[in-house]
Amino acid sequence: MIEEKSITRREFMKYVAVGCAVAMGTSFLGCMKKEDVVKQEIQKNIYRDEFILGYGKDHKLKGGKWGIGFFPKTHILERLVEYDLKRDEYIPSLAEKWVLENDGKAIVFELKKGIKFSDGEEFNAEAVKFSVEWLKQNHPLGKETFEGAEVIDEHTVLINYKEAKFLNLAKMAEFHMGIMSPNSVSPAGDPKGKFVYPIGTGPFKVVDYKEEQYAVYEPNPYWYERMGIKPKFKRFIVKIIKDEDTRVMALRSGEVDAISDYSHGGSDYTPRNMLDVLKREGFKVYKRIIPLTWIVAFNYEKEPFNDVKIREIVDLSVNRDEIVKIFDNQVLPAKTLFIEEAPGIREANRIYKYDPEVARALAEELGIKGTKASMIIEREQGDQILVGQLIQQQLKNVGIDVELNVLESGAYKERRDSGDYDMRIYYIGGTDRRFYLRMFWRFHPKTKWKVYVSERTGELCDRILTEYDKNKRKHYLIEFYKAVYEEHGVVPLYFDIMTVVASQKVDVEYGELFRYAEPMFHSVGVRI
């Protein structure tokens, strides 16, 4: 709700008098209505017209291999469903309800009525069909997911998938699966047409964009009307500031009103050791823990880490409480595979422990002193270099000599994909909506980005991603967590967070800012 500007009693009486004078000859109720109008006019003027955000990633509003950027995917587009991590349930968004057909190989979505795209066009089944066909034609995730879509009636659509899996529904809450207006391409409605700008049903619409420099948005009036709220800004400007320290300087100088982590999670974020500093300087710091776990991933198919006992030594040697000090204790030590809110984690009750004495005894038993191993780290992940250095020291205590290879992004990915490494610092999970999709990308035998797959974990992962029944799926999740723990498939390090740092003049409610795991800026305003 927009807050009222403080006025004196004398000013208040003046405004009431004006209202009553205009309403002369009408009822007292009419006078009160006019007073409300005056108050609304006061409210309109307490916020600055522009909100300026500093952000580390280009918004790609002209598209790309993976479509537009993550920020516009959450602020311009909406999805048919959203995901509630704590309840492990998919909830209505643009779809009112849905029914599975053919064992889940097809899903019939009944759409909400009365929704409009930001250009005024009606949201309907034809728009969903277009979006599915466009994703199938142009997007890697769409190509591997969809067979196609059929319009049943104006507000009912059948989507056909390539496999009968629960993952079909999970994908519909994923960033990439936002619904676009057919007018987003030219000629309109042609899945093979040229992409122009994204037009969605979400809170923002595109006004201007210059690659790697800025993106400008305005409120989508149809979204705000649907939600029963009013925007506190007329223009939302995002300045692309790649360097994290430069973003902080822009906030301190007043060049921007707030800075935010990259919606994707895991990179281009505000330095964690700056959060308390900025808070002491008077800035507002908002943060939310997300189910994104940074890990040590092994090349478990070759020596020395094809031996579960040596993986166990690494696991026992890592002091997670020391690692989080690198981040000024803003992140949490990962003593379970995912945060406790993730489905099945509490029930699995598998706790990763630091026990250097047991690690040294096991190392002596196996005679591994002098074992050499390489660890690759992506250079742009500056904090991970520090994490790697600390792990290097901790493993030296048990006789494993780790060579750190800090690589540019391209070289890192090349060595990651080719298997030219022994260990690497990587992440599993993501924001809430990616929980199951990242499980597929990290633990399923069919994906190229896997961090660990054994016969046991691979089978359980497949069952998790196939099973629609919530209770059965939870059982498989529990067994999966136990299997990864017992096989020491990965070494959890810490749980990441999502943050926004804003000036004292910024008004926003935490619940609205973190309506989902990634920040949403529809309710922000800058007080004059």
C-alpha positions, 0 to 999 in steps of 0.5 A: 500500500502507498503510504500517505505524506504527513500533513499538518492539521491546517493543511488537512482542513484546507483540503477538506474545505476544498473538497466540500466546496466542490461538492456543495449541494451534495451529500456528506458522503459525496464530500468524503469521496472528494476528500479521498480523491485529494488524498490520492493526489497527495499520495501520487506526489510522494514518490519520484517518477523514476526508480533506478536499479544497478544490475550486473547482467544485460537484459537481452531484450532482443533475444538470444540462444536462451531468449531474453534475460532473467530479469525481464523473464520475471518482470515482463512475462508470467508463467502458467504455474508457479512453485511453492518450495515449502509445500512442494506444490505447483500453484496457479498463475496464468492457468486456473487449473490443469488436468493430466492426460496420457500419464502426464505426457499431455496436460490440459490447462484451463486459463484465467479469464480477463487477463491482458498483455501490456499492449492491450491484447487478450491473453488466451489459448492462442497466445499459449499455443504460440508461446509453446510453438515459439519455444519449440522452434527457438529455445533449447529447453522448448526443443527438448520439451514440447511436441506442440499445443492444441487450442481446445477453446478460447481459454483451454489449451492442451500441451503435448510433451515428448515424455510422460514425466512430472518434470513437464509440470515443473518446467512450466514454472521455469524462467524460460517458460513465460507466455508471450503475446503473439505480437512479440514477433513479426509477422505476429503469431509466426513462431519462425518470425523475427523476435521484436520485443517481449510483450507479456502479462507481467508488471513491466513493459519495455520502453527502451533498451541499449545492449550492455548499457540500460533497459527502461520499463514502464508499469503494465497498467493491466497487471497493476489493475488486476492485482489491485495496486498502484505503481509507485514509479512511472519509469523503471530504469536498469543500468547495466554495471558489470563490476560489483565494486562499481555497482556499490559505488553507484549506490553510495553516490546516489547514481542508482537507488538500489542494486540487486543480485542477478536473478539467475543466482550464483553470480553477478551479486553484491559482495557478501562482505559488503552487506553489513558495511552498507547496512551500517552506512544506512542502506537497507539490506534485504536478503533471502536464502535460496536452494542453491548449494555451492559444492565441490564436484569430483571427476568421479569417473577417474582416479583418484576420486573414483574411490568413494573413500577418497571422496569421503576424506575430502568431505570430512576435511572441509570446514564449512564454518570457516568457508562462510567466514569468507562471505562475512557469515552472510551465507549459511554452511551447507550441512545438508544437501539443500536448505531445510525448506527443500522437500524431504531434507528434514526427513532424510536427516543426513548431516555433512560433518567436519571431522579432520581426525577421522579424515587423517586416520582414513588417509593414513589407512589408504596411504594417500599422502602426496596425492595430487589433484587439480581444481578448476575455478571460474575467474569471474567467481572471485569469492570462489577463488578464496573458497578454493584456496581455503579448501586447498589448505584444508586438504593439504592437512590430509595429504592431498596436494591441490593445484588451483587452476583459475580460468576464464569462463570459456576455458573453464567450461571447456575443461568442465565439459571435457572432464579435464579436471579432478575437482571443481567448484560448482553449484546445484539447485537455484532459485525455488522455481528451478529446484527440479529442473536443476536436479535434472541438469545436475544428477540425471544420466542424460544431462551434460552438466551432471555433477554426480551420477551412479546407478543408484542415484541416477535411477532415483533421480529419474523416479523423482522427475517422473513421479506426479504423486507428491508423497511417492516423490518425497520418498524418492527424494529422501532416498536420493539424499541418502544415496548422495550422502553415503556415496559422497557424490559431492561435497556441499559447501554453503547455501547461497542467498539473493539480495537487494540493497537500497537507499533509505528513500526506497519503500518496499515490503519484504514480502512483495520484493521476495514474492518468489525467490528472485527479487520482484520490483513491482512494488518499489518506490523512491520517496521524494 
